[in-house]
């Protein structure tokens, strides 16, 4: 976690979103069931955000980005290909 000596901005925690996205990129979401995808999101990627929130409050834009990455992984979408998200999955707050 970074030592904060100035104002917290979106750039301060952008590596957190990149870390979650990189972790999910190594998983094959198409061959996993919905239950397994939900378990991975709750156990792994949410733990990364919770660890960061132990020391400071994350900006809402980072929380929204993390939720977006998790929703895209769960429903099988990507940045280029959008799918309908029927139910919200997890939350940063």
C-alpha positions in Angstrom: 0.0 0.0 0.0 1.3 3.5 -0.8 2.3 5.9 1.9 0.1 8.9 1.4 1.7 12.3 1.8 -0.7 14.2 -0.5 -4.2 14.3 -1.6 -5.8 10.9 -2.6 -6.8 10.8 -6.2 -7.9 8.1 -8.7 -4.4 7.8 -9.9 -3.2 6.9 -6.4 -5.1 3.6 -6.4 -5.2 2.9 -10.2 -2.7 0.1 -9.6 -5.3 -1.6 -7.5 -7.8 -1.9 -10.4 -5.0 -3.1 -12.6 -4.0 -5.8 -10.1 -7.6 -7.1 -9.9 -7.9 -7.0 -13.7 -4.7 -8.9 -14.2 -5.7 -11.5 -11.6 -9.0 -12.1 -13.4 -7.3 -12.2 -16.8 -5.6 -15.4 -15.8 -8.9 -17.1 -15.0 -11.0 -18.7 -17.8 -14.4 -17.3 -17.1 -16.1 -19.1 -19.9 -15.4 -22.6 -18.5 -16.3 -21.7 -14.9 -19.8 -21.9 -13.6 -21.6 -18.8 -12.2 -21.1 -20.2 -8.7 -17.4 -20.5 -9.1 -17.0 -17.1 -10.7 -18.9 -15.6 -7.7 -16.7 -17.4 -5.3 -13.5 -16.2 -7.0 -14.8 -12.6 -6.9 -15.7 -12.8 -3.3 -12.6 -14.7 -2.1 -9.9 -13.2 -4.2 -10.7 -9.9 -5.9 -12.8 -8.5 -3.1 -10.0 -9.4 -0.6 -7.6 -7.2 -2.6 -9.9 -4.2 -2.2 -10.6 -4.9 1.5 -6.9 -5.1 2.2 -6.5 -1.6 0.7 -9.4 -0.2 2.6 -7.9 -1.2 6.0 -5.6 1.7 5.8 -7.5 4.4 4.0 -10.8 5.2 2.3 -10.9 4.5 -1.4 -12.3 7.1 -3.8 -15.8 6.2 -5.1 -14.4 6.1 -8.7 -12.0 3.3 -7.7 -14.9 1.4 -6.1 -17.0 1.8 -9.2 -14.1 0.6 -11.4 -13.6 -2.4 -9.2 -17.3 -3.2 -9.3 -17.2 -2.8 -13.1 -14.3 -5.2 -13.5 -16.0 -7.8 -11.2 -19.3 -7.5 -13.1 -17.6 -7.9 -16.5 -15.8 -11.0 -15.2 -19.0 -12.5 -13.7 -21.2 -11.9 -16.8 -18.5 -12.6 -19.4 -18.1 -9.2 -20.8 -15.0 -7.2 -21.6 -14.0 -3.6 -22.4 -14.7 -4.2 -26.1 -17.7 -6.5 -25.8 -20.6 -5.5 -23.4 -23.1 -7.9 -22.0 -26.3 -7.2 -20.0 -25.7 -7.5 -16.3 -29.0 -8.8 -14.9 -28.0 -8.7 -11.2 -25.4 -6.6 -9.4 -22.4 -8.6 -8.0 -20.7 -7.6 -4.8 -19.9 -4.1 -3.8 -16.9 -2.1 -2.7 -18.9 -0.1 0.0 
